[in-house]
Amino acid sequence: MSEPQEVKSNAGAMICDRAGNPVADSCASQGKLLGLLYGTAPGRAALKLLTKPIVSKAAGYALEHPLSTVAIPPFVLKKHIKMSDYAPDKFRSFNAFFTRPVKPSARPVETSPEVLISPCDAKLTVLPVTPDLHFEVKGADYSLATFLGCRRLAGRYEGGQVLIFRLTPDDYHRYCYPDNCEIGKTRRIGGELHTVNPIAAEHNVKVYHRNTRTVTMLHTENFGAVMMVEVGAMLVGKIVNHPHGIKVARGIEKGYFEFGGSTIVLVLEKGAAEIDAQILENSRSGAETIVRYGSGIGKKVSPVD
């Protein structure tokens, strides 16, 4: 029996723009605190408390309090957030600021049907799906079956691609449908909330195994059956998905994350889309690519005559 093929995303090792140029990570300072949590015995003991859902709920309550607004100006300054992308508002809480809607003109959605769009602002890594694939995402080792919670479903995507969109606190935390589609079955996989910061990988901490995931089958118009998975993280007590009818259009907001780092994963069938060459090159070299909500990241594969 052959050994499982392991593919590491190495998220956070390097971040590049769409041209392949390295860019600074505005959230690198998170590593100091998380290094203490993961790299020391007292820190790991503290994690057992911090990752309990009740703690996440308490943190969520604090972030909804009007006094939490004092944290907004330094957060905007430190994370270099471009507030001109958002409508002027007097936020009632930090969470209201964090989940603020963007101006539509600041995140135009590509409407060409042959173009696959990014569902969110994020740092993207793309991995191929093979029968024996094991992939490491933010310190957690997964087979696709483990991640989706279904071996039979995972088999459907052999030869396809896994697209990992890592959101950091400086990103816009709302996300959309990647194509016109019919919404299929949605499942929630429970777990303890845990950080998705790349520092976890350095200390062999199983991260996503403790994360809540919402798994939805999208029967898309142009890219086949796409699995869309939202993953919550430490201090994100809520993945908020909006109610919709059976059919929705590309670019329609699917939902949002409350405060914290979070991740969205799209799983594509074999031959569903050809991802942009630079994104693939960055992924092969262990780098993430900055993408924006509604922007094109690949194209529909044309049928061979």
Secondary structure, 3 states (H helix, E strand, C coil): CCCCEEEECCCCCCEECCCCCECCCCCCCHHHHHHHHHHCHHHHHHHHHHCCHHHHHHHHHHHHCHHHHHHHHHHHHHHCCCHHHECCCCCCCHHHHHCCCECHHHCCCCCCCCEEECCCCEEEEEEECCCCEEEEECCEEEEHHHHHCCHHHHHCCCCCEEEEEEECCCCCCEEECCCCEEEEEEEEECCCCCCCCHHHHHHCCCCHHHCCEEEEEEEECCCCEEEEEEECCCCCCCEEECCCCCEECCCCEEEEECCCCEEEEEEECCCCEEECHHHHHHHHCCCEEEECCCCEEEEECCCCC
